[in-house]
């Protein structure tokens, strides 16, 4: 009997040991495991961009007005220092990661107002930015680099609600522009930017906004909020869509307005891309690029993959948009006129000049078929005049200018206008000026 008791005791101990070895001690579990993100990935210095406070299903996003840095150590410890207007506070804590989840606990030895506080947060981690999502807010951080800078911020509507999937573009003096897309809460970040001053453009649903003079330096963060205009305000790409022909040009270094010898067309797309094809006698080439609109301004950047003679070239042009034509005024001193091709109508345009070839401003211009009702307009400051949606037919034209109470004019006959074409007709008025 005693021997049987000994055997049973041994069996019980063995079963107990087996059962104990099968238990999992959570306190000793390694939280990093084999998940896609580790503490080592996140280790480094981070700069706070802004935050969003949850209000039902709507989140209002704002830039952080404090100077905040976030440092994660490889052992999971972290330190956050916040510098406000006159107050400096710091938090200390510990973070552990499991997959894409970080559990952060604020140490009781931290800032007095947060003594004993704890929180759980989920991190959406990317190589150069991350967002901490708690039950009531989201905080955005970008990784700091001592050899380059970061431009980051939010794309919002006019009511300061976040816009997701907006296209962000930063033109460069040479080469292709920097691009990204706004994330949840409208957040975006572009890193590894060289020290300099930049334009930051955002496109959303055919509506655009641009911030100029955004300065970034090595190790720094430039924060930007881009408020997209409402659909009812400003220009839209829908108003620019279609085929266009260049009418002519004007140079600030040459007062002579000229009819362009090229056949040029523009095609605009709702995402802001455009394609421009130019045909000169026996040579054909094309430019591809990106355009954004803010108010009445059209920002154009020629892609580095375009025509070799203009590879990497970029310029800023201001667009005066009208129903059927627009005027591009670029920073390099050129003014170019473009006319939109109608389906069942034509376009009639040109210039009014004096006998020396200089533009005549505010000349009265009229065209008519036989004794029919004339169409009338006036030349602008560059001598340009324009008629859109002109009924096809053969017209006679007259341009008149009054100088010192004396009327001077010039006429044109047999000006043929056809559908889907741009007809260019010049007037030269002899005013006696030399």
Secondary structure, 3 states (H helix, E strand, C coil): CHHHHHHHHHHHHHHHHHHHHCCCCHHHCCCCCCCCCCHHHHCEEEEEEEEEEEECCEEEEEECCCEEEEEECCCCEEEEEEECCCCEEEEEEEEEEECCEEEEEECCCCCHHHCCCCCCEEEEECCCEEEEECCCEEEEEEECCCCCEEEEEEEECCCCEECCCCEEEECCCCCCCEEEECCHHHEEEEEEECCEEEEEEEEECCEEEEEEEEEECCCCEEEEEEECCCCCCCCCHHHHCCEEEEEEEEECCEEEEEECCCEEEEEECCCCEEEEEEEECCEEEEEEEEEEEECCEEEEEECCCCCHHHCCCEEEEEEEECCCEEEEEECCCEEEEEEECCCCCEEEEEEEEECCCEECCCCEEEEECCCCCCEEEECCCCCEEEEEEECCEEEEEEEEEEECCEEEEEEEEEEEECCCCEEECCEEECCCCC
